[in-house]
Amino acid sequence: MTRPNDQAAEQPPPLSRGTKLAYGAGAIANGVKNVAFAAYLMFFYNQVVGISAAIVSAAIALTLVIDAFFDPMLGRWTDMTKSRWGRRHPFIYGAAAPTALFFAIVWFPPTGMTDGQTGLWIFVTSILTRVSISSFEIATQAMIPELTERYTERTKLFSLRYWFLYIGQYGFAAFCLLTFFKATEEFPKGQLNPDSYLGFALLGSALIFTAMIVCGLGTHNRIPWLRQRDERAARPTVLTHLKEMGAAFRNRAFLAIFAFGVLKFTAIGLYSATALYFQTYLFGFDASQLALLTIDSVVAATIAAPLAPRMSAKLGKRTSAMLFAVVGIVVGLLPLILSYFDLFFVAGDAELLPVMFVIGAVYGAMIAISLINTSSMLADVVEDSAVRTHRHDAGIFFAASSFMQQCSTALGIMANGIILTWAAFPAKVGPDDVTEPMIDSLIAHYVPTSLGLWVVGCAFLFFYPITQARHERNLAILDARRAEAKAREADNNPTGAPMR
């Protein structure tokens, strides 16, 4: 890590606790957007507004695909930006107000529209929200390799970030379920009440804006120490940009993470879009019970945050990511598998809720540990690539990762729409009208798909080659190059006068 105008400057001071907390708190914004779009957007338009699952899932999936193609350009843009606020902070500050505004209007479709027109509304408002928040997410994630070069400290930063992400996702969801989605006489299951989504949308918008601003202001003091864009002898052309963006896909370590991520985020997208259906129609949870169950994810994140760095230090990042992913998904699928064979607690059983809470906390902690270590692995790819390319393209790598996440999540949501259609699951259906064969069909299609995606994805991580020893070797090579460049500059400028 270096000062903007001196690539061989002294090392920066350690990260303060306040800077770390502010950086992590920025993830609340993406957490709010994630839970709203992944768990509630499909449910709101399908079960509350009454739009067919096929139209809603297609609109949502298309926004993810379009956003995915914007992400590499956004990442490249952040890498090439030069300003008095560095490469990343202009995007952090610039994204706050648009993201908050676009997020709010998603939940207020004009009345009197046809299903097709409503699908277009979902697409337009969602894509504006996604592109806005992607510029923030890519910029903040690309800062991690610049905030610290230490192998284990990166995992700690990602642990903190994931903890705040889960607070944003599940803390926001729990609060809304207990307040906006509370049961009424007309709507015993408050998540089906159209009026509930007003407070949901406005609170989410406010949290997104606040989290982004806090992240920007809290890390602003690190701008002098963040790497500026790499200076070039000649102005890069469009072809140069495309070639350098494509170089990410020639790095073996990145390809292993990318392949794992495609299958992992497809499974996560499928889970996010399907979970509320099982919780509402299989287990019969009301809003207050769902609120309690969302807290198990906060518990999971609190367990995972300190464990992830320890597991990566003990087992290695790759092994830790693989092991906890496979064991975690098996634990998470157990209630559905047992329910399919009528071996699990039925809706209304007094022991159902506490058992689901414990299972959710264990499952969530294991998946979180896997996600944290995988993200930390991606940060290490930046130096591995720089050894070969002589460029620090953190923005490109994290943008390519975001591209992968968006496309894969789109596949998961489309899979959810397909499964709902195959199960003949009707739109805007009452809980009493859902039959056991419908639920069994959902389980039968969902469980093997989810398990297969995770297991095959983990197999790709066997090809990830970066260990702690290799990372430290990469840093030594880069440090030697910086020292050599500084020595050459001193030889060419023995008077010490400013170079022009």
SEDOPA-131896 format. One line per 4 residues: number of its first residue (from 0); their letters; for each residue x, y, z of C-alpha. Coordinates in pm, 1 decimal, padded with zeros to 6 digits. Last residue first. Layout:
NUM> a> X:Y:Z; ...
//
This chain:
499> rmpa> 00792.1:01617.6:-01417.9; 01018.6:01484.8:-01143.4; 01055.2:01698.2:-00831.4; 01421.9:01777.6:-00757.3
495> gtpn> 01609.0:01514.7:-00557.9; 01942.5:01625.3:-00704.2; 02030.2:01269.5:-00810.1; 01726.7:01240.5:-01041.0
491> ndae> 01790.2:00950.7:-01278.2; 01972.6:00751.9:-01011.6; 01699.7:00828.7:-00753.5; 01426.1:00720.8:-00997.2
487> raka> 01612.3:00399.6:-01067.2; 01639.9:00331.1:-00693.0; 01267.1:00393.6:-00645.8; 01183.6:00155.2:-00929.8
483> earr> 01410.8:-00111.5:-00778.5; 01248.6:-00070.4:-00437.1; 00903.6:-00099.0:-00594.8; 01008.7:-00411.6:-00783.1
479> adli> 01149.9:-00568.9:-00468.1; 00824.6:-00496.1:-00281.6; 00628.1:-00662.6:-00562.9; 00842.2:-00975.8:-00547.4
475> alnr> 00819.1:-00989.5:-00167.4; 00440.4:-00948.3:-00183.1; 00413.9:-01239.0:-00427.3; 00628.5:-01455.2:-00198.3
471> ehra> 00399.4:-01370.7:00092.0; 00099.7:-01479.3:-00113.7; 00274.4:-01801.8:-00217.0; 00346.6:-01889.2:00146.1
467> qtip> -00011.3:-01809.0:00250.1; -00136.6:-02044.2:-00019.9; -00255.9:-01947.5:-00366.9; -00323.8:-02241.4:-00604.6
463> yffl> -00704.4:-02258.9:-00651.6; -00765.0:-02570.2:-00865.7; -00920.7:-02769.9:-00581.4; -01170.4:-02482.1:-00560.7
459> facg> -01352.9:-02628.3:-00860.2; -01478.9:-02921.3:-00650.9; -01656.4:-02677.1:-00420.8; -01886.4:-02574.5:-00704.3
455> vvwl> -01983.5:-02936.2:-00774.2; -02087.2:-02977.6:-00410.6; -02274.6:-02646.9:-00382.3; -02470.8:-02679.0:-00707.5
451> glst> -02559.4:-03042.9:-00642.2; -02698.9:-02967.4:-00296.8; -02921.5:-02687.7:-00427.3; -03057.2:-02884.8:-00722.4
447> pvyh> -03107.5:-03200.2:-00518.1; -03310.1:-03008.2:-00255.1; -03518.1:-02777.4:-00477.9; -03696.4:-03010.9:-00716.3
443> ails> -03821.8:-03261.8:-00461.5; -03889.0:-02988.6:-00204.9; -04106.5:-02785.6:-00441.6; -04289.1:-03100.1:-00552.3
439> dimp> -04350.8:-03196.4:-00190.9; -04497.7:-02850.9:-00124.0; -04737.0:-02871.9:-00418.8; -04827.3:-03231.2:-00330.3
435> etvd> -04916.2:-03116.6:00024.6; -05169.6:-02863.0:-00101.2; -05163.4:-02483.7:-00073.3; -05518.5:-02352.0:-00048.9
431> dpgv> -05508.8:-02288.8:00327.1; -05214.1:-02050.1:00289.0; -05408.0:-01837.1:00038.3; -05271.6:-01813.8:-00314.8
427> kapf> -05169.6:-01489.6:-00483.7; -05007.5:-01672.9:-00775.0; -05052.6:-02049.9:-00809.6; -04786.4:-02318.7:-00746.1
423> aawt> -04822.9:-02565.8:-01030.0; -04508.7:-02739.2:-00897.2; -04351.6:-02709.0:-01240.2; -04426.9:-02335.6:-01238.5
419> liig> -04281.5:-02282.1:-00891.8; -03972.9:-02480.0:-00994.1; -03928.7:-02271.5:-01308.5; -03964.7:-01943.3:-01119.9
415> nami> -03710.7:-02056.8:-00860.6; -03472.9:-02162.7:-01136.9; -03504.3:-01813.8:-01280.2; -03411.8:-01675.2:-00939.4
411> glat> -03108.7:-01902.9:-00921.0; -02997.7:-01815.7:-01273.7; -03025.8:-01446.2:-01189.2; -02815.5:-01509.5:-00878.7
407> scqq> -02554.2:-01659.8:-01107.8; -02552.8:-01365.8:-01345.5; -02528.1:-01116.2:-01059.1; -02262.5:-01306.9:-00867.9
403> mfss> -02043.5:-01360.4:-01174.3; -02054.4:-00994.3:-01268.8; -01977.5:-00907.9:-00905.8; -01670.6:-01132.0:-00925.1
399> aaff> -01568.7:-00961.0:-01248.0; -01613.9:-00629.2:-01070.2; -01401.5:-00755.1:-00781.8; -01127.6:-00855.5:-01022.6
395> igad> -01147.0:-00540.2:-01233.8; -01147.0:-00309.2:-00934.0; -00844.9:-00481.6:-00782.2; -00641.2:-00420.9:-01095.2
391> hrht> -00295.6:-00370.4:-00946.5; -00085.0:-00382.5:-01263.4; 00260.9:-00533.3:-01330.5; 00086.6:-00811.3:-01531.9
387> rvas> 00256.1:-01122.3:-01391.4; 00334.5:-01023.1:-01032.6; 00021.5:-00804.3:-01036.4; -00195.9:-01113.1:-01092.5
383> devv> -00082.7:-01278.9:-00771.8; -00108.6:-00941.5:-00599.4; -00479.5:-00908.1:-00689.8; -00552.4:-01279.6:-00638.2
379> dalm> -00504.3:-01233.7:-00263.1; -00821.7:-01023.6:-00248.5; -01009.8:-01310.8:-00414.6; -00899.9:-01550.2:-00141.2
375> sstn> -01041.5:-01310.5:00118.1; -01376.7:-01329.3:-00056.4; -01362.0:-01710.5:-00052.8; -01271.7:-01707.4:00315.6
371> ilsi> -01568.5:-01490.5:00406.1; -01811.9:-01692.7:00192.8; -01707.5:-02025.1:00348.5; -01728.0:-01887.5:00701.2
367> aima> -02071.8:-01743.9:00618.0; -02193.6:-02081.7:00490.7; -02087.5:-02245.1:00816.6; -02241.7:-01974.7:01033.8
363> gyva> -02569.3:-01982.9:00840.8; -02608.9:-02358.5:00872.8; -02542.1:-02350.7:01246.9; -02773.7:-02053.5:01305.9
359> givf> -03046.5:-02192.4:01081.2; -03037.9:-02531.8:01250.8; -03065.4:-02367.2:01592.5; -03356.2:-02143.9:01485.9
355> mvpl> -03533.4:-02428.1:01306.9; -03521.7:-02633.9:01626.0; -03652.0:-02340.8:01830.8; -03943.4:-02284.3:01587.0
351> lead> -04052.2:-02645.2:01538.8; -04059.2:-02744.6:01906.6; -04408.8:-02606.6:01976.8; -04556.1:-02786.6:01675.0
347> gavf> -04780.0:-02550.9:01476.9; -04659.0:-02657.5:01134.6; -04521.8:-03012.4:01145.2; -04196.6:-03127.4:01304.3
343> fldf> -03989.1:-03351.4:01080.3; -04011.0:-03715.5:00971.7; -04287.4:-03680.9:00712.4; -04053.5:-03803.8:00435.2
339> ysli> -04055.9:-03466.2:00259.2; -04031.3:-03295.7:00598.8; -03706.6:-03481.6:00673.5; -03551.0:-03360.3:00350.0
335> lpll> -03677.4:-03006.2:00403.2; -03552.0:-02985.6:00762.1; -03213.5:-03138.7:00664.2; -03133.9:-02893.2:00384.6
331> gvvi> -02946.3:-02644.8:00603.3; -02728.6:-02910.3:00767.5; -02625.4:-03049.5:00428.4; -02559.5:-02694.5:00305.5
327> gvva> -02328.8:-02623.1:00597.3; -02122.6:-02940.8:00569.2; -02048.6:-02869.5:00202.9; -01975.0:-02497.9:00242.1
323> flma> -01778.5:-02539.7:00564.2; -01533.6:-02782.9:00406.5; -01478.7:-02596.5:00080.7; -01414.7:-02248.2:00223.1
319> strk> -01194.4:-02384.3:00503.8; -00988.4:-02589.0:00260.1; -00930.0:-02285.1:00037.9; -00852.8:-02036.1:00314.2
315> glka> -00601.2:-02257.0:00490.8; -00686.7:-02507.1:00762.4; -00553.7:-02338.3:01077.6; -00514.0:-01977.8:00964.7
311> smrp> -00827.3:-01993.2:00749.5; -01018.6:-02150.5:01036.6; -00905.3:-01881.6:01278.7; -00989.9:-01601.1:01035.8
307> alpa> -01338.8:-01750.4:00979.3; -01410.9:-01820.8:01346.5; -01419.1:-01459.9:01470.5; -01682.5:-01345.7:01216.6
303> aita> -01860.0:-01682.2:01184.0; -02022.2:-01689.4:01527.6; -02152.9:-01331.9:01503.9; -02265.3:-01402.6:01147.0
299> avvs> -02461.3:-01706.9:01261.7; -02622.0:-01514.5:01547.3; -02727.4:-01248.9:01294.7; -02859.3:-01532.6:01078.8
295> ditl> -03052.4:-01670.8:01374.3; -03215.7:-01329.0:01404.4; -03402.6:-01397.0:01081.1; -03580.5:-01681.9:01255.4
291> lalq> -03715.6:-01450.6:01523.1; -03862.1:-01220.7:01260.0; -04012.6:-01518.3:01080.0; -04186.5:-01612.1:01404.1
287> sadf> -04323.7:-01260.4:01442.4; -04443.7:-01253.5:01080.0; -04624.6:-01588.7:01092.5; -04463.4:-01924.8:01030.5
283> gfly> -04668.9:-02196.8:00863.9; -04385.2:-02447.6:00824.8; -04470.9:-02551.1:00469.8; -04659.6:-02246.7:00334.2
279> tqfy> -04490.8:-01944.7:00489.1; -04142.1:-02071.0:00568.8; -04129.8:-02286.8:00257.0; -04237.4:-01997.5:00032.4
275> lata> -04008.1:-01754.6:00213.6; -03710.0:-01980.6:00143.5; -03760.9:-02002.9:-00234.5; -03620.0:-01673.5:-00364.9
271> sylg> -03327.0:-01668.6:-00125.9; -03248.7:-02036.5:-00177.1; -03245.3:-02012.6:-00556.9; -03024.2:-01704.6:-00545.0
267> iatf> -02790.9:-01878.3:-00299.6; -02769.2:-02186.6:-00522.0; -02691.3:-01975.5:-00828.3; -02447.1:-01787.0:-00608.2
263> klvg> -02255.2:-02104.6:-00526.9; -02259.9:-02243.7:-00882.1; -02116.9:-01931.3:-01041.6; -01896.7:-01863.9:-00740.3
259> fafi> -01715.0:-02195.1:-00757.6; -01634.1:-02130.4:-01123.7; -01521.0:-01774.3:-01049.0; -01307.7:-01878.0:-00752.4
255> alfa> -01125.9:-02136.2:-00966.1; -01096.9:-01888.3:-01253.3; -00946.8:-01628.0:-01019.8; -00672.9:-01865.2:-00908.4
251> rnrf> -00597.0:-01967.3:-01265.5; -00556.7:-01611.8:-01391.4; -00652.6:-01594.6:-01757.3; -01000.3:-01465.2:-01683.6
247> aagm> -00862.9:-01154.2:-01519.5; -00677.7:-01075.4:-01841.7; -01011.5:-01005.2:-02010.0; -01035.2:-00668.1:-01837.0
243> eklh> -00681.3:-00590.5:-01954.6; -00766.7:-00681.1:-02313.3; -01091.0:-00482.4:-02307.2; -00921.8:-00173.0:-02166.3
239> tlvt> -00642.5:-00192.2:-02423.2; -00897.4:-00227.8:-02703.3; -01075.8:00084.4:-02580.4; -00743.3:00265.5:-02594.2
235> praa> -00500.5:00337.9:-02312.6; -00316.6:00674.0:-02314.9; 00053.7:00605.7:-02343.8; 00335.5:00582.6:-02089.2
231> redr> 00097.6:00468.1:-01820.5; 00046.7:00565.3:-01457.5; -00114.3:00300.6:-01237.7; -00421.3:00443.0:-01064.9
227> qrlw> -00375.8:00557.3:-00707.7; -00306.9:00312.7:-00427.1; -00469.1:00404.0:-00098.1; -00253.3:00571.1:00166.9
223> pirn> -00358.5:00932.0:00110.4; -00724.7:00814.9:00094.3; -00711.8:00647.4:00435.8; -00873.1:00941.5:00620.3
219> htgl> -01182.8:00905.0:00401.6; -01251.1:00559.2:00544.6; -01511.2:00669.5:00799.7; -01657.8:00936.1:00571.4
215> gcvi> -01719.6:00694.9:00286.1; -01846.5:00407.6:00498.8; -02074.5:00636.7:00698.7; -02214.3:00783.8:00376.0
211> matf> -02290.2:00440.8:00233.4; -02452.8:00315.0:00553.6; -02675.0:00623.5:00584.2; -02807.4:00604.1:00227.4
207> ilas> -02887.2:00232.7:00249.9; -03051.5:00267.9:00590.8; -03279.4:00547.4:00468.4; -03391.0:00351.6:00160.9
203> glla> -03463.8:00041.5:00366.8; -03672.5:00245.0:00608.6; -03873.6:00395.7:00323.7; -03936.4:00065.7:00145.8
199> fgly> -04041.6:-00135.2:00451.4; -04254.9:00152.6:00580.3; -04456.3:00145.7:00257.7; -04443.4:-00234.0:00218.9
195> sdpn> -04685.6:-00306.5:00500.4; -04978.3:-00154.4:00310.4; -04985.7:-00451.6:00071.3; -05045.9:-00704.3:00356.2
191> lqgk> -04920.5:-01052.1:00256.3; -04608.4:-01026.7:00476.7; -04849.4:-00965.5:00764.8; -04965.4:-01324.8:00784.8
187> pfee> -05288.6:-01283.6:00983.4; -05390.3:-01024.3:00718.7; -05744.4:-00893.7:00775.5; -05726.5:-00922.1:01153.0
183> takf> -05372.6:-00787.7:01151.7; -05035.6:-00960.7:01187.3; -04711.0:-00762.9:01202.9; -04542.5:-00693.0:00871.3
179> ftll> -04447.9:-00328.6:00931.6; -04333.0:-00379.9:01289.8; -04204.6:-00723.4:01388.4; -04145.7:-00841.0:01031.5
175> cfaa> -03978.6:-00511.7:00946.2; -03740.5:-00534.7:01241.5; -03649.3:-00894.2:01157.8; -03584.3:-00813.2:00791.1
171> fgyq> -03362.0:-00515.9:00876.5; -03164.8:-00721.2:01127.9; -03149.6:-01002.6:00876.3; -03001.1:-00830.4:00577.7
167> giyl> -02825.9:-00531.8:00727.2; -02696.5:-00722.9:01026.4; -02587.9:-00997.8:00787.1; -02389.7:-00747.5:00581.0
163> fwyr> -02248.5:-00600.7:00902.3; -02110.9:-00941.3:00996.5; -01996.2:-00998.6:00639.0; -01788.5:-00679.8:00650.6
159> lsfl> -01633.9:-00771.7:00982.6; -01536.3:-01113.3:00851.0; -01407.3:-00952.1:00531.5; -01183.5:-00730.7:00741.5
155> ktre> -01064.0:-01027.3:00948.3; -00989.2:-01226.8:00631.9; -00782.6:-00937.1:00502.6; -00597.8:-00922.9:00833.1
151> tyre> -00488.6:-01284.6:00785.3; -00290.5:-01235.6:00463.6; -00158.4:-00888.0:00542.9; -00159.0:-00650.7:00246.4
147> tlep> -00401.9:-00407.8:00406.9; -00625.5:-00116.5:00303.2; -00526.2:-00147.4:-00063.3; -00621.7:-00514.5:-00100.7
143> imaq> -00946.9:-00423.0:00078.7; -01027.9:-00116.2:-00130.9; -01162.3:-00320.1:-00425.3; -01451.7:-00427.2:-00202.8
139> taie> -01550.1:-00065.5:-00142.5; -01536.4:00041.1:-00508.8; -01720.1:-00268.8:-00633.2; -01991.6:-00229.3:-00372.6
135> fssi> -02055.2:00140.5:-00436.4; -02071.4:00110.7:-00815.5; -02285.8:-00200.0:-00770.0; -02531.9:-00001.0:-00556.5
131> svrt> -02618.1:00228.5:-00846.2; -02629.3:-00049.3:-01106.6; -02862.9:-00254.6:-00887.5; -03105.0:00025.1:-00806.0
127> list> -03138.8:00138.2:-01167.7; -03183.0:-00224.5:-01275.5; -03457.4:-00274.3:-01018.6; -03657.2:00031.1:-01121.9
123> vfiw> -03647.8:-00059.8:-01490.4; -03710.8:-00434.6:-01457.7; -03987.3:-00418.7:-01199.8; -04166.2:-00151.1:-01403.8
119> lgtq> -04133.0:-00367.1:-01717.8; -04289.8:-00660.7:-01530.9; -04570.3:-00429.6:-01422.7; -04629.1:-00339.4:-01786.5
115> gdtm> -04646.5:-00707.6:-01876.7; -04888.4:-00785.1:-01595.5; -05109.2:-00496.1:-01704.5; -05092.7:-00161.8:-01525.3
111> gtpp> -05387.2:-00003.1:-01345.9; -05197.3:00117.7:-01039.6; -04845.5:00256.8:-01057.5; -04583.1:00033.3:-00893.6
107> fwvi> -04462.2:00159.9:-00553.9; -04208.8:-00092.0:-00417.8; -03931.3:-00020.2:-00668.0; -03964.1:00350.0:-00583.5
103> affl> -03767.2:00318.8:-00259.6; -03465.5:00135.8:-00403.4; -03428.0:00396.4:-00678.3; -03407.5:00680.8:-00428.4
99> atpa> -03161.3:00514.1:-00188.9; -02936.6:00400.6:-00472.4; -02936.2:00744.1:-00634.3; -02848.5:00921.8:-00304.7
95> aagy> -02555.9:00699.3:-00200.8; -02384.2:00615.9:-00530.1; -02179.7:00936.0:-00570.9; -02022.5:00914.6:-00226.1
91> ifph> -01884.7:00563.4:-00270.6; -01801.6:00617.7:-00638.2; -01595.2:00929.9:-00568.3; -01433.4:00736.4:-00281.9
87> rrgw> -01270.0:00459.9:-00486.6; -00993.2:00597.1:-00707.5; -00849.1:00875.4:-00492.9; -01038.2:01164.4:-00334.9
83> rskt> -00821.4:01427.6:-00505.5; -00903.1:01247.1:-00826.1; -00770.5:00977.4:-01058.7; -01007.5:00710.0:-01187.6
79> mdtw> -00863.4:00420.5:-01390.2; -00922.1:00142.1:-01135.8; -01270.6:00276.1:-01054.1; -01364.1:00284.1:-01422.8
75> rglm> -01237.9:-00070.2:-01477.3; -01459.3:-00191.1:-01197.2; -01758.0:-00001.4:-01335.8; -01693.5:-00144.8:-01681.6
71> pdff> -01670.4:-00495.9:-01537.5; -01997.8:-00435.2:-01346.7; -02215.1:-00306.2:-01631.4; -02246.6:-00654.0:-01785.1
67> adiv> -02366.2:-00797.3:-01454.3; -02625.4:-00523.6:-01422.7; -02787.6:-00641.4:-01745.5; -02788.7:-01004.4:-01626.7
63> ltla> -02924.9:-00915.7:-01283.5; -03197.7:-00698.4:-01429.6; -03294.7:-00983.8:-01663.3; -03331.5:-01222.5:-01370.1
59> iaas> -03569.8:-00986.7:-01192.1; -03789.2:-00940.6:-01499.0; -03790.0:-01314.7:-01579.0; -03871.7:-01404.8:-01218.0
55> viaa> -04162.9:-01158.5:-01212.1; -04307.6:-01266.7:-01545.6; -04283.2:-01641.1:-01471.2; -04413.9:-01601.9:-01116.3
51> sigv> -04736.3:-01445.0:-01243.0; -04824.4:-01101.5:-01103.9; -05065.6:-01088.7:-00807.6; -04962.4:-00768.9:-00627.7
47> vqny> -04922.7:-00946.1:-00293.3; -04825.3:-01305.4:-00387.8; -04623.4:-01258.8:-00706.6; -04511.1:-00893.9:-00683.1
43> ffml> -04433.9:-00903.4:-00312.4; -04295.3:-01259.9:-00305.1; -04053.9:-01194.8:-00592.5; -03932.3:-00870.7:-00435.6
39> yaaf> -03926.2:-01006.6:-00079.9; -03647.5:-01263.5:-00045.4; -03379.6:-01171.1:-00300.6; -03463.0:-00806.1:-00363.8
35> avnk> -03534.4:-00698.5:-00007.2; -03279.3:-00930.1:00152.2; -03005.4:-00817.5:-00083.6; -03087.9:-00446.8:-00081.4
31> vgna> -03074.5:-00431.2:00297.6; -02751.0:-00631.0:00306.2; -02598.0:-00416.7:00032.0; -02648.7:-00106.4:00242.5
27> iaga> -02537.6:-00278.6:00564.0; -02205.3:-00353.9:00390.9; -02096.1:00005.3:00452.9; -02079.5:-00077.0:00822.8
23> gyal> -01764.4:-00284.0:00761.4; -01567.7:00015.9:00639.1; -01694.9:00232.0:00922.9; -01603.2:-00036.3:01177.0
19> ktgr> -01253.5:-00078.8:01033.2; -01195.1:00295.8:01023.4; -01313.1:00334.0:01381.7; -01089.7:00051.2:01502.1
15> slpp> -00789.2:00221.6:01346.5; -00604.2:00068.0:01054.4; -00232.3:00056.8:01119.7; -00021.1:00350.4:00998.8
11> pqea> 00081.8:00350.5:00632.8; 00404.6:00186.8:00509.9; 00669.4:00422.5:00374.7; 00649.3:00539.5:00019.2
7> aqdn> 00748.8:00334.6:-00286.0; 00450.7:00411.8:-00512.4; 00479.8:00780.0:-00430.0; 00204.5:01000.8:-00567.7
3> prtm> -00099.7:00825.3:-00425.5; 00072.4:00705.5:-00106.5; 00136.3:00337.7:-00093.6; 00000.0:00000.0:00000.0
//
